[in-house]
Amino acid sequence: MPSTTARSGNAGDSAPRPRNRKRHRPREILLGMVFCIPALAGLGTFVFFPLVQALFLSTRGTDINGNPSRSVGGQNFAQLFTPEFGTVLLHTLFFTLFVVAAGVVLPMALAVPLAQRLPGMRVFRTLFTLPFAYSASAASVVWLLMLDPSMSPVNWLLELLGMDAPGWTTESPWALLTVAWATVWVASGFNLLVLGAGLAGVDEDVLEAARLDGATGLRSFFSVVLPMISPSVFFVVVTTTLTSLQALGQVQVMTDGGPNGSTSTLVFSIYHNAFENGNNNYGLASAQGLVLLVVGIVLAAIQFGVVERRVHYR
């Protein structure tokens, strides 16, 4: 009996003891902080420092040499409460809504037939996605050549139909639309790739079950396909919104903000006040940049707070 007790005691002594994780916790925390340093450095350099700099410059005025050396308080923000800046905001809002709507609907209309396994679809898919490889400046030059009065195929078609071609980049009602369509053309290539990938992931069994239930054509698309690719659609909406808010090269190359400021968007106005024609009005440009930040935050809050609720993640 004593020997049994001794053996059991020895067995208990030889059993492995649980490791004390508290000894390794400081090391793990330090290692985690080391891995966070590159990301924090990037955020500090490209996000927080420019934001603080913009807040500082928005309260400064420039001297005769263009240096932001004097404090002006809130005068730069007071200049934003003018009809001219209100017009710039309206241009930006219209431009963004148009580019997002057309930049999502048109690629979707192209992605559905291109997703079919038919001969030659790969060639058409490649052709339609080529604009994604263009820079904003190159795409703008293509559109200027396409709409040039001396060689425009669009104007030639309108003349065949007995219609007068408008001044695409020189008349106020058409200039902003022309720049917006050029932006849609550039953004559509990327959007087509994303939406096409989403359509490729639609389960054929689900579509077949929907057909057996009588859902065909548009009903099948809106009731079955669209909910299944809603994450891709939401991603395209967000990225296209960012593209439209940041559109600068198209406006510079095609219209330079004209005619009479009819294509002046918020980001173009920021660039114009800060760098063009020797303005060097960094304070006003910084104040406008903060407004652009607020606009972006509001649109993001609407998209992620309202639109994302309709997204069906599988």
C-alpha positions in Angstrom: 0.0 0.0 0.0 2.7 2.5 0.8 4.5 1.6 -2.4 1.4 2.5 -4.4 1.2 5.8 -2.7 4.8 6.5 -3.5 4.4 5.6 -7.1 1.4 7.8 -7.4 3.3 10.6 -5.8 6.2 10.2 -8.2 3.8 10.2 -11.1 2.3 13.4 -9.9 5.7 15.0 -9.6 6.7 14.0 -13.1 3.5 15.3 -14.8 4.1 18.4 -17.0 3.2 21.7 -15.4 1.3 24.4 -17.4 3.6 27.0 -18.8 3.5 30.4 -17.3 2.5 32.7 -20.1 3.0 35.8 -18.0 6.8 35.4 -18.4 6.4 35.7 -22.2 3.8 38.4 -22.3 6.2 41.4 -22.2 8.2 39.9 -25.0 5.0 39.3 -27.1 3.9 42.9 -26.5 7.3 44.2 -27.5 7.3 42.1 -30.7 3.8 43.3 -31.6 4.9 46.9 -31.2 7.9 46.3 -33.4 5.6 44.9 -36.2 3.3 47.9 -35.8 6.1 50.5 -36.3 6.1 50.4 -40.1 2.3 50.9 -40.3 2.3 53.6 -37.6 5.2 55.4 -39.4 3.3 55.3 -42.7 0.1 56.6 -41.0 2.0 59.4 -39.2 3.9 60.4 -42.4 1.1 60.3 -44.9 -2.0 60.9 -42.8 -1.6 62.5 -39.5 1.3 64.9 -40.3 -0.4 66.3 -43.5 -3.7 66.7 -41.5 -1.9 68.7 -38.7 -0.1 70.7 -41.4 -3.4 71.4 -43.2 -5.0 72.6 -39.9 -2.0 74.9 -39.3 -1.9 76.3 -42.8 -5.6 76.9 -42.9 -5.1 79.7 -40.3 -2.1 81.3 -42.1 -1.9 83.9 -44.8 0.9 84.3 -47.4 3.3 87.2 -47.6 4.6 88.9 -50.7 7.0 86.0 -51.3 4.3 83.4 -51.0 5.4 82.1 -47.5 2.6 81.3 -45.0 4.2 83.6 -42.4 1.3 85.5 -40.9 -1.8 84.4 -38.9 -5.2 85.3 -40.3 -7.4 83.3 -37.9 -10.5 82.1 -39.6 -10.4 84.3 -42.6 -9.7 81.5 -44.9 -12.7 79.6 -43.7 -14.8 82.8 -44.1 -13.9 82.8 -47.8 -15.6 79.5 -48.2 -19.1 81.0 -47.4 -19.3 82.6 -50.9 -21.5 81.8 -53.9 -18.3 80.9 -55.9 -17.3 78.2 -53.5 -20.9 77.0 -53.3 -20.9 76.5 -57.0 -17.6 74.5 -56.7 -19.3 72.2 -54.2 -22.3 71.8 -56.5 -20.0 70.9 -59.4 -18.2 68.4 -57.2 -21.5 66.8 -56.0 -22.9 66.5 -59.5 -19.6 65.2 -60.9 -19.4 62.6 -58.1 -23.0 61.3 -58.4 -22.8 61.1 -62.1 -19.5 59.3 -62.2 -20.5 56.8 -59.5 -23.9 56.1 -61.1 -22.6 55.7 -64.7 -19.3 54.1 -63.5 -21.2 51.3 -61.8 -24.3 50.7 -64.1 -22.4 50.7 -67.4 -19.7 48.1 -66.3 -22.5 46.0 -64.8 -24.4 46.1 -68.1 -21.2 45.0 -69.9 -20.1 42.4 -67.3 -23.3 40.4 -67.5 -23.0 39.4 -71.2 -19.2 39.2 -71.0 -19.5 36.7 -68.2 -21.2 34.2 -70.6 -19.0 31.5 -72.0 -19.2 32.4 -75.6 -16.5 32.6 -78.3 -14.6 35.8 -78.4 -15.6 37.1 -75.0 -12.1 37.1 -73.8 -11.1 39.5 -76.6 -14.0 41.9 -75.8 -13.3 41.7 -72.1 -9.7 42.7 -72.8 -10.7 45.6 -75.0 -13.2 46.9 -72.5 -10.7 46.8 -69.6 -7.9 48.6 -71.5 -8.9 52.1 -70.2 -7.9 50.9 -66.8 -4.3 51.0 -68.0 -4.5 54.6 -69.1 -3.4 57.5 -66.9 -5.8 60.4 -66.5 -3.8 62.6 -68.8 -3.6 60.0 -71.6 -7.3 59.3 -71.3 -8.0 63.0 -71.5 -5.9 63.4 -74.6 -7.8 60.5 -76.2 -11.1 62.2 -75.5 -9.9 65.6 -76.8 -8.9 64.0 -80.1 -12.2 62.1 -80.3 -14.2 65.3 -79.7 -11.9 67.6 -81.8 -14.2 69.6 -84.2 -11.8 68.9 -87.2 -11.6 65.1 -86.8 -14.3 64.1 -84.3 -16.2 60.9 -85.3 -18.9 61.9 -82.8 -19.5 65.2 -84.5 -19.5 63.4 -87.9 -22.2 61.0 -86.7 -24.3 63.9 -85.3 -24.0 65.7 -88.7 -25.3 62.6 -90.4 -28.3 62.7 -88.1 -28.8 66.4 -89.0 -27.8 67.6 -85.5 -25.3 70.4 -84.6 -22.4 69.2 -82.5 -22.0 71.2 -79.3 -18.8 72.6 -78.0 -17.9 69.6 -75.8 -15.3 71.4 -73.8 -16.0 75.0 -74.5 -19.7 75.3 -73.6 -20.9 75.4 -70.0 -23.6 72.7 -70.0 -21.4 70.2 -71.8 -17.9 70.7 -70.5 -18.6 69.1 -67.0 -20.4 66.2 -68.6 -17.6 65.6 -71.0 -15.0 65.5 -68.2 -17.3 63.2 -66.2 -17.7 60.8 -69.1 -13.9 60.7 -69.6 -13.7 59.8 -65.9 -16.3 57.1 -66.2 -14.4 55.6 -69.2 -11.2 55.4 -67.2 -12.9 53.9 -64.1 -15.1 51.4 -66.0 -12.1 49.2 -66.9 -11.3 48.4 -63.2 -15.0 48.2 -62.3 -15.6 45.7 -65.1 -12.8 43.5 -63.8 -14.2 43.5 -60.2 -17.9 43.0 -61.3 -16.8 40.3 -63.7 -15.0 38.5 -60.9 -18.1 38.7 -58.8 -20.3 37.3 -61.5 -17.9 34.4 -62.0 -18.4 33.4 -58.4 -22.2 33.1 -58.7 -23.2 29.5 -58.0 -24.9 27.9 -61.0 -26.9 25.6 -58.8 -28.6 28.7 -57.2 -29.4 30.1 -60.6 -30.8 26.8 -61.7 -33.0 26.6 -58.6 -34.2 30.1 -59.3 -35.2 29.1 -62.9 -37.1 26.2 -61.6 -39.0 28.6 -59.3 -39.9 30.8 -62.3 -37.3 33.5 -61.8 -35.8 34.4 -65.2 -34.4 37.4 -67.0 -34.4 40.7 -65.0 -36.2 39.1 -62.1 -33.5 36.5 -61.7 -30.8 39.2 -61.9 -32.3 41.5 -59.3 -33.5 38.8 -57.0 -30.7 36.3 -57.2 -27.6 37.6 -59.0 -27.4 41.1 -57.6 -27.6 40.1 -53.9 -24.9 37.5 -54.5 -22.5 40.0 -56.1 -23.5 42.9 -53.7 -20.1 42.9 -52.0 -18.4 43.5 -55.4 -20.9 46.2 -56.2 -20.4 47.9 -52.9 -16.6 47.8 -53.3 -16.9 49.4 -56.8 -19.2 52.2 -55.4 -16.6 53.1 -52.7 -13.6 53.1 -55.1 -15.5 55.0 -57.8 -16.5 57.6 -55.2 -12.8 58.1 -54.3 -11.9 58.3 -58.0 -14.4 61.0 -58.7 -13.5 63.1 -55.6 -9.8 63.0 -56.6 -10.3 63.7 -60.3 -7.8 66.4 -61.2 -5.8 65.4 -64.4 -9.0 65.2 -66.5 -10.1 68.7 -65.5 -6.6 70.2 -66.1 -6.0 68.6 -69.5 -9.5 68.9 -71.0 -10.8 72.3 -69.7 -8.5 73.7 -67.1 -11.6 74.6 -65.0 -13.3 76.4 -67.8 -15.3 77.7 -69.4 -15.9 80.4 -66.7 -15.3 77.9 -63.9 -18.0 75.6 -65.0 -15.8 72.5 -64.5 -14.0 73.7 -61.4 -14.4 70.9 -58.8 -13.2 71.0 -55.2 -9.9 69.2 -55.8 -9.1 71.4 -58.9 -9.9 74.6 -56.8 -7.5 73.4 -54.2 -4.7 72.9 -56.7 -5.5 76.2 -58.4 -5.3 78.2 -55.2 -2.1 76.6 -54.0 0.0 76.2 -57.1 -1.4 77.8 -60.3 -0.7 81.3 -61.6 1.6 82.1 -58.7 -1.3 82.2 -56.2 0.5 80.4 -53.4 -2.6 80.7 -51.3 -1.8 77.7 -49.2 -4.2 78.8 -46.4 -7.3 78.9 -48.5 -6.3 75.7 -50.3 -5.8 74.0 -46.9 -9.2 75.1 -45.7 -10.7 73.7 -48.9 -8.8 70.5 -48.3 -10.4 70.1 -44.9 -13.8 70.6 -46.5 -12.9 67.9 -49.0 -12.0 65.6 -46.0 -15.4 66.3 -44.4 -17.2 65.6 -47.7 -15.3 62.3 -48.0 -16.1 61.4 -44.4 -19.8 62.1 -44.9 -20.0 60.1 -48.1 -18.2 57.2 -46.4 -20.5 57.3 -43.4 -23.5 57.2 -45.8 -22.1 54.3 -47.7 -20.9 52.2 -44.8 -23.9 53.2 -42.5 -26.7 52.9 -45.0 -25.7 51.2 -48.2 -23.6 48.4 -46.6 -26.7 47.2 -44.8 -28.0 45.9 -48.1 -24.8 44.0 -48.8 -25.1 40.2 -48.4 -21.8 38.7 -47.3 -21.7 35.0 -47.7 
